[in-house]
Amino acid sequence: MANVLIVGAGGVGQVVAHKCAQVEEVFENITLASRTKSKCDKIADMLPRKINTAEVDADNVSEMVALIEKAKPDMVINVALPYQDLHIMDACLETGVHYLDTANYEPPEEAKFEYKWQWAYQEKFEKAGLMALLGSGFDPGVTSVYTAYAKKHHFDTIKTLDILDCNAGDHGLPFATNFNPEINIREITANGRYWENGQWVTTKPMEEKRVFEFPEGIGEKDLYLLYHEELESLSKHYPEIERARFWMTFGASYLKHLEVLQNVGLTSIEPIEFQGQQIVPIQFLKALLPDPASLGPLTKGKTCIGNIIKGVKDGVEKIYYVYNICDHQECYKEVQSQAISYTTGVPAMIGAKMMMEGKWMKPGVWNMEQLDPDPFMDDLNKYGLPWQETWLDKPFV
């Protein structure tokens, strides 16, 4: 049985703590740490069994090292901010523990995320006999495993991949983000980018729009092309893919609020001087917006995240759709969080479980699609994210 340290006590950290606590046969001891210990204590009070809590600044490698040496975990589950990935990886290397995260590194001073910084740790982790699992959330994470599963069981060759992320939930507020506002807004205000014929194609933010009818009563929703990190790793590990794109749904009201905020400069990451001190506008905006963890009791409706894959099997071209439907209210009943946090937190627990059970344990730095998808897919059904698969008559164009 395993001893794990969870770093981060936001909405996702709350879900990871709940789900790890449910699987006592694997996660014998749990420590939850964040910059604000009171948040950890609040989560701990919700759980069916006792866990440890601690205060730590994840930007401070020496603080992380001290906490790891005290808690003595087998692995760190990093659900803190993407800015902190490298610091936590350094602490894991120094203390000899395994590592997992849900989002790749992003430098605070630039709205840009890519795997190069973390992939550069491959030799260090391999030599140390340690494993680092990157992107064990839903997208990235489950969407990457969906792709590996499709290739293993349904296709000889994958030609096109479209990842569709739909949040059909409604929290009733004028404007709020479903995960960390700073990360969320940086992501969706950046240029779009997709992979086609061996190169990246760049689009303006929200330039490419499609309409798709989602299953199980969700219905037609507007989708917009974004750049998302799993496109980078999937295009690398499946070079056969001719085109790979990522799409996310947004309502008209959300986009109008975002346009106004951009126009007045509140989404900027460039520091400005205000009353004699430097502030970053988007960080100020984050302080004004509702905490995503507070949206759980308010949000109704469903999410639908999945992959549409066109490929060839035995010389015949086919179109495959694999997806999960998640209900916001059902998630709140179970773990007191909305479905966005749930769909990220459950795969983080499952990824850690795969590692601690030895099913996914090998030294080095790995993306999800590089590992056997079958046990992970089985656990999605078992631990709250059941998936559906079907064949489509026409491609997503």
PALUM-277510 format. One line per 5 residues: for each residue x, y, z of C-alpha. Coordinates in nm, 4 decimals, decimal comma. Example, Ala and Ser with C-alpha at 12.3 -4.5 7.8 and 13.67 -1.06 7.14 Angstrom:
# residues 2
1,2300 -0,4500 0,7800 | 1,3670 -0,1060 0,7140 .
***
This chain:
# residues 397
0,0000 0,0000 0,0000 | 0,1049 0,3558 -0,0771 | 0,1752 0,6771 0,1067 | 0,0918 0,9805 -0,1110 | 0,1383 1,3560 -0,0842 .
-0,1220 1,5680 -0,2651 | -0,0077 1,9251 -0,3325 | -0,2897 2,1701 -0,4009 | -0,6174 2,2250 -0,2145 | -0,8360 2,3812 -0,4825 .
-1,1331 2,2118 -0,6451 | -0,9207 1,9411 -0,8065 | -0,7216 1,8755 -0,4889 | -1,0485 1,8282 -0,3042 | -1,1588 1,5630 -0,5540 .
-0,8215 1,3848 -0,5500 | -0,8294 1,3718 -0,1697 | -1,1824 1,2284 -0,1712 | -1,1058 0,9664 -0,4358 | -0,7759 0,8568 -0,2786 .
-0,9511 0,8272 0,0573 | -1,2091 0,5972 -0,1044 | -0,9390 0,3573 -0,2250 | -0,7866 0,2698 0,1114 | -0,6500 -0,0612 -0,0164 .
-0,4050 0,1372 -0,2337 | -0,3663 0,4747 -0,0588 | -0,2964 0,3798 0,3007 | -0,1636 0,7200 0,4086 | -0,2544 1,0577 0,2584 .
-0,1102 1,4041 0,3213 | -0,2788 1,7096 0,1675 | -0,0689 2,0259 0,1492 | -0,1076 2,3760 0,0114 | 0,0020 2,7324 0,0774 .
-0,3089 2,7738 0,2967 | -0,3367 2,4916 0,5501 | -0,6901 2,5898 0,6489 | -0,8082 2,4867 0,3021 | -0,6515 2,1445 0,3551 .
-0,8113 2,1132 0,6975 | -1,1533 2,1989 0,5538 | -1,1186 1,9228 0,2932 | -0,9867 1,6766 0,5518 | -1,2983 1,7336 0,7623 .
-1,5159 1,6177 0,4691 | -1,3430 1,2822 0,4285 | -1,4554 0,9433 0,5629 | -1,1145 0,8734 0,7157 | -0,8290 1,0691 0,8684 .
-0,5614 1,2280 0,6506 | -0,2689 1,4529 0,7359 | -0,2535 1,8197 0,6324 | 0,0378 2,0572 0,5940 | 0,1367 2,4041 0,4779 .
0,3856 2,4383 0,1935 | 0,4919 2,6922 -0,0663 | 0,5264 2,4763 -0,3763 | 0,7409 2,7448 -0,5409 | 1,0030 2,6854 -0,2736 .
1,1990 2,3675 -0,3485 | 1,3572 2,3531 -0,0031 | 1,0123 2,3755 0,1614 | 0,8859 2,0978 -0,0637 | 1,1911 1,8848 0,0175 .
1,1380 1,9347 0,3907 | 0,7716 1,8359 0,3650 | 0,8505 1,5279 0,1565 | 1,1165 1,4190 0,4031 | 0,8678 1,4605 0,6875 .
0,5660 1,2935 0,5169 | 0,7775 1,0219 0,3490 | 0,5414 0,9660 0,0534 | 0,6005 0,7153 -0,2239 | 0,4826 0,9769 -0,4739 .
0,3649 1,3354 -0,5075 | 0,0348 1,4103 -0,6805 | 0,0773 1,7667 -0,8077 | -0,2531 1,9495 -0,8506 | -0,1057 2,2929 -0,7719 .
-0,0520 2,5580 -1,0405 | 0,1299 2,4667 -1,3649 | 0,3903 2,7340 -1,2784 | 0,5061 2,5070 -0,9959 | 0,5599 2,1830 -1,1894 .
0,9369 2,2130 -1,2255 | 0,9905 2,3084 -0,8618 | 0,7949 2,0045 -0,7473 | 0,9766 1,7781 -0,9937 | 1,3086 1,9067 -0,8564 .
1,1946 1,8290 -0,5026 | 1,0906 1,4779 -0,6072 | 1,4301 1,4137 -0,7619 | 1,6093 1,5426 -0,4516 | 1,4067 1,3187 -0,2202 .
1,3683 1,0107 -0,4428 | 0,9885 0,9991 -0,4872 | 0,7681 0,9534 -0,7921 | 0,5737 1,2406 -0,9510 | 0,2377 1,2986 -1,1226 .
0,0627 1,6119 -1,2494 | -0,2463 1,7074 -1,4473 | -0,1176 2,0020 -1,6555 | 0,2141 2,0806 -1,8159 | 0,4532 2,3538 -1,7112 .
0,3747 2,7140 -1,7970 | 0,6127 3,0037 -1,7215 | 0,4334 3,2722 -1,5165 | 0,5643 3,5584 -1,7279 | 0,4469 3,4170 -2,0620 .
0,1113 3,2680 -2,1675 | 0,2756 2,9653 -2,3231 | 0,2686 2,6013 -2,2215 | 0,4618 2,3166 -2,3758 | 0,6247 1,9926 -2,2722 .
0,9857 2,0780 -2,3551 | 1,0676 2,1868 -1,9995 | 0,9361 1,8649 -1,8457 | 1,0534 1,6313 -2,1225 | 1,4028 1,7652 -2,0470 .
1,3814 1,5783 -1,7134 | 1,3638 1,2373 -1,8853 | 1,7256 1,1382 -1,8199 | 1,7243 1,2674 -1,4614 | 1,4179 1,0640 -1,3642 .
1,5373 0,7581 -1,5532 | 1,8792 0,7627 -1,3839 | 1,7146 0,8130 -1,0449 | 1,4854 0,5132 -1,1029 | 1,1838 0,7411 -1,0622 .
0,8712 0,7887 -1,2714 | 0,7082 1,1188 -1,3662 | 0,3608 1,0888 -1,5196 | 0,2523 1,4029 -1,7046 | -0,1012 1,5238 -1,7669 .
-0,3085 1,2711 -1,5725 | -0,6277 1,4769 -1,5835 | -0,9088 1,4510 -1,8366 | -0,7804 1,6721 -2,1167 | -0,4922 1,6074 -2,1173 .
-0,5065 1,2625 -1,9664 | -0,8191 1,0644 -2,0430 | -0,8289 1,2057 -2,3961 | -0,4730 1,0773 -2,4454 | -0,5685 0,7336 -2,3114 .
-0,8769 0,7327 -2,5360 | -0,6438 0,7814 -2,8331 | -0,4124 0,4995 -2,7222 | -0,7117 0,2706 -2,6623 | -0,8552 0,3464 -3,0068 .
-0,5225 0,2715 -3,1738 | -0,4742 -0,0502 -2,9755 | -0,8210 -0,1940 -3,0337 | -0,9866 -0,0249 -3,3326 | -0,7355 0,1146 -3,5842 .
-0,4251 0,0176 -3,7752 | -0,3689 0,3873 -3,8512 | -0,5187 0,7071 -3,7097 | -0,5690 0,9786 -3,9683 | -0,7503 1,2581 -3,7850 .
-0,8211 1,3352 -3,4207 | -1,0670 1,5893 -3,2830 | -1,0992 1,6341 -2,9058 | -1,4336 1,7892 -2,8087 | -1,4774 1,9391 -2,4612 .
-1,8325 2,0438 -2,3770 | -1,9440 2,1910 -2,0469 | -2,3218 2,2208 -2,0676 | -2,3461 2,3144 -1,7019 | -2,4991 2,6381 -1,5737 .
-2,4002 2,7992 -1,2426 | -2,6354 3,0955 -1,2798 | -2,3638 3,3576 -1,2301 | -2,2950 3,6364 -1,4832 | -1,9311 3,5295 -1,5321 .
-1,7155 3,2654 -1,3644 | -1,4526 3,0150 -1,4732 | -1,4770 2,6451 -1,3931 | -1,1116 2,6110 -1,2972 | -0,8359 2,8504 -1,1905 .
-0,9384 3,1817 -1,3542 | -0,5835 3,2885 -1,4343 | -0,4949 2,9612 -1,6094 | -0,8346 2,9381 -1,7795 | -0,8323 3,2895 -1,9248 .
-0,4680 3,2712 -2,0320 | -0,5516 2,9526 -2,2209 | -0,8581 3,0692 -2,4088 | -0,7339 3,4177 -2,4992 | -0,4201 3,2766 -2,6637 .
-0,3986 3,1977 -3,0337 | -0,5486 2,8691 -3,1461 | -0,3170 2,6072 -3,2905 | -0,3611 2,2642 -3,4469 | -0,1474 1,9984 -3,6097 .
-0,1834 1,9321 -3,9813 | 0,0412 1,7527 -4,2287 | 0,3497 1,7619 -4,0076 | 0,3321 2,1251 -3,8984 | 0,1487 2,3596 -3,6656 .
-0,1212 2,5895 -3,8021 | -0,1999 2,9018 -3,5976 | -0,5385 3,0727 -3,5780 | -0,6624 3,3832 -3,3994 | -0,8382 3,3314 -3,0647 .
-1,1888 3,1907 -3,1210 | -1,1482 3,2253 -3,4978 | -1,2527 2,8686 -3,5846 | -1,6057 2,7692 -3,4819 | -1,8087 2,4515 -3,5338 .
-2,1468 2,3240 -3,4152 | -2,1852 1,9696 -3,2820 | -2,4823 1,7801 -3,1439 | -2,3668 1,6177 -2,8224 | -2,5228 1,2905 -2,7032 .
-2,7607 1,2058 -2,4178 | -2,9792 1,5111 -2,4522 | -2,7079 1,7768 -2,4310 | -2,7818 1,8812 -2,7880 | -2,6199 2,1311 -3,0232 .
-2,3404 2,3495 -2,8851 | -2,0953 2,5991 -3,0344 | -1,7346 2,4771 -3,0302 | -1,4234 2,6922 -3,0702 | -1,0750 2,5784 -3,1674 .
-0,8090 2,6194 -2,8966 | -0,4555 2,4980 -2,8546 | -0,4274 2,2289 -2,5901 | -0,1192 2,0539 -2,4603 | -0,2118 1,6960 -2,5469 .
-0,1932 1,7899 -2,9151 | 0,1817 1,8320 -2,8730 | 0,2427 1,4919 -2,7164 | -0,0089 1,3018 -2,9308 | 0,1330 1,4418 -3,2563 .
0,4785 1,3367 -3,1347 | 0,3883 0,9861 -3,0237 | 0,1490 0,9204 -3,3146 | 0,3313 1,0792 -3,6106 | 0,0868 0,9051 -3,8467 .
-0,1857 1,1545 -3,7469 | -0,2514 1,3890 -4,0369 | -0,4551 1,6386 -3,8356 | -0,5198 1,6854 -3,4630 | -0,7422 1,9587 -3,3175 .
-0,8946 2,0566 -2,9825 | -1,2368 2,2199 -2,9430 | -1,4199 2,3657 -2,6419 | -1,7744 2,4959 -2,5983 | -1,8467 2,8532 -2,4874 .
-2,1753 3,0373 -2,4560 | -2,2390 3,3808 -2,6045 | -2,2628 3,5507 -2,2618 | -1,9281 3,4067 -2,1492 | -1,7557 3,5236 -2,4658 .
-1,9054 3,8734 -2,4408 | -1,7871 3,9135 -2,0803 | -1,4428 3,7904 -2,1811 | -1,4285 4,0350 -2,4743 | -1,5066 4,3280 -2,2451 .
-1,2491 4,2169 -1,9878 | -0,9877 4,1918 -2,2637 | -1,0800 4,5326 -2,4026 | -1,0257 4,7023 -2,0669 | -0,6979 4,5183 -2,0073 .
-0,7992 4,2955 -1,7167 | -0,6794 3,9776 -1,8870 | -0,3253 4,1071 -1,9357 | -0,0315 3,9261 -1,7732 | 0,1939 4,2345 -1,8003 .
0,2527 4,4033 -1,4623 | 0,1241 4,7573 -1,4164 | 0,1838 5,0122 -1,1397 | -0,1170 5,0780 -0,9178 | -0,1008 5,3001 -0,6098 .
0,2743 5,2611 -0,5837 | 0,2949 4,8855 -0,6310 | 0,3201 4,6397 -0,9173 | 0,0134 4,4258 -0,9872 | -0,0706 4,1817 -1,2671 .
-0,4198 4,2633 -1,4044 | -0,5254 3,9020 -1,4565 | -0,4258 3,8160 -1,1000 | -0,6384 4,1082 -0,9764 | -0,9270 3,9782 -1,1901 .
-0,8805 3,6335 -1,0387 | -0,9315 3,7847 -0,6933 | -1,2610 3,9415 -0,8085 | -1,4075 3,6299 -0,9707 | -1,5849 3,3473 -0,7851 .
-1,3602 3,0703 -0,6561 | -1,4206 2,7702 -0,8875 | -1,4457 2,5525 -0,5754 | -1,7549 2,7546 -0,4755 | -1,9455 2,6634 -0,7934 .
-2,0224 2,3060 -0,6880 | -2,3594 2,3612 -0,5190 | -2,4659 2,6089 -0,7893 | -2,3904 2,4181 -1,1081 | -2,6488 2,2058 -1,2868 .
-2,6203 2,0139 -1,6132 | -2,3607 1,7863 -1,7690 | -2,0189 1,7755 -1,9283 | -1,9283 1,5674 -2,2323 | -1,5611 1,5242 -2,3219 .
-1,4395 1,2832 -2,5860 | -1,2479 1,2070 -2,9030 | -1,3690 1,1702 -3,2603 | -1,1101 0,9648 -3,4461 | -1,1006 0,8836 -3,8154 .
-0,8725 0,5998 -3,9107 | -0,8244 0,2803 -4,1061 | -0,8712 -0,0796 -3,9924 | -0,8055 -0,3687 -4,2324 | -0,8174 -0,1263 -4,5245 .
-1,1555 0,0187 -4,4261 | -1,1919 0,3801 -4,3126 | -1,3979 0,4240 -3,9948 | -1,4999 0,7070 -3,7603 | -1,4972 0,6345 -3,3886 .
-1,6393 0,8439 -3,1037 | -1,5457 0,7729 -2,7414 | -1,6671 1,0030 -2,4636 | -1,7719 1,0496 -2,1019 | -2,0852 1,2191 -1,9706 .
-2,0531 1,3660 -1,6209 | -2,3366 1,5236 -1,4184 | -2,2447 1,8282 -1,2086 | -2,4988 1,7589 -0,9349 | -2,4030 1,3923 -0,9026 .
-2,0386 1,4976 -0,8622 | -2,1351 1,7428 -0,5908 | -2,3280 1,4767 -0,4021 | -2,0211 1,2535 -0,3983 | -1,7271 1,4903 -0,3418 .
-1,8771 1,8411 -0,2976 | -1,7243 1,9623 -0,6242 | -1,8589 2,0376 -0,9712 | -1,7841 1,8144 -1,2703 | -1,4893 2,0146 -1,4063 .
-1,2888 1,9458 -1,0909 | -1,4238 1,5898 -1,0782 | -1,3208 1,5018 -1,4331 | -0,9665 1,6208 -1,3586 | -0,9332 1,4794 -1,0084 .
-1,0548 1,1254 -1,0736 | -0,7949 1,0573 -1,3489 | -0,5230 1,1972 -1,1219 | -0,6164 0,9397 -0,8588 | -0,6346 0,6615 -1,1188 .
-0,2956 0,7552 -1,2645 | -0,1430 0,7434 -0,9166 | -0,3148 0,4105 -0,8560 | -0,1703 0,2708 -1,1810 | 0,1771 0,3716 -1,0657 .
0,1471 0,2458 -0,7093 | 0,0068 -0,0889 -0,8267 | 0,3010 -0,1281 -1,0650 | 0,0822 -0,1358 -1,3766 | 0,2360 0,1866 -1,5058 .
0,5645 0,1964 -1,3209 | 0,8811 0,2590 -1,5213 | 1,1593 0,5144 -1,4741 | 1,1517 0,8290 -1,6825 | 0,9062 1,1014 -1,7855 .
0,5952 0,9745 -1,9615 | 0,2782 1,1017 -2,1219 | -0,0408 0,9060 -2,0737 | -0,0671 0,7714 -2,4281 | 0,2715 0,5989 -2,3972 .
0,1320 0,3495 -2,1444 | -0,1082 0,0544 -2,1670 | -0,4580 0,2097 -2,1817 | -0,6577 -0,0969 -2,0782 | -0,6226 -0,0930 -1,6966 .
-0,6808 0,2834 -1,6888 | -0,9934 0,2504 -1,9052 | -1,1220 -0,0215 -1,6723 | -1,0728 0,2031 -1,3705 | -1,2531 0,4946 -1,5359 .
-1,5648 0,2785 -1,5348 | -1,5027 0,1688 -1,1775 | -1,4288 0,5056 -1,0150 | -1,6833 0,7456 -1,1589 | -1,6020 0,8338 -1,5211 .
-1,7707 0,5616 -1,7316 | -1,7094 0,5930 -2,1033 | -1,9217 0,5224 -2,4090 | -1,8097 0,4372 -2,7613 | -1,9896 0,4449 -3,0921 .
-1,9232 0,4598 -3,4651 | -2,0225 0,7696 -3,6624 | -2,1490 0,7976 -4,0188 | -1,9580 1,1139 -4,1007 | -1,6356 1,2803 -3,9823 .
-1,6132 1,5925 -3,7728 | -1,5082 1,8585 -4,0226 .
***
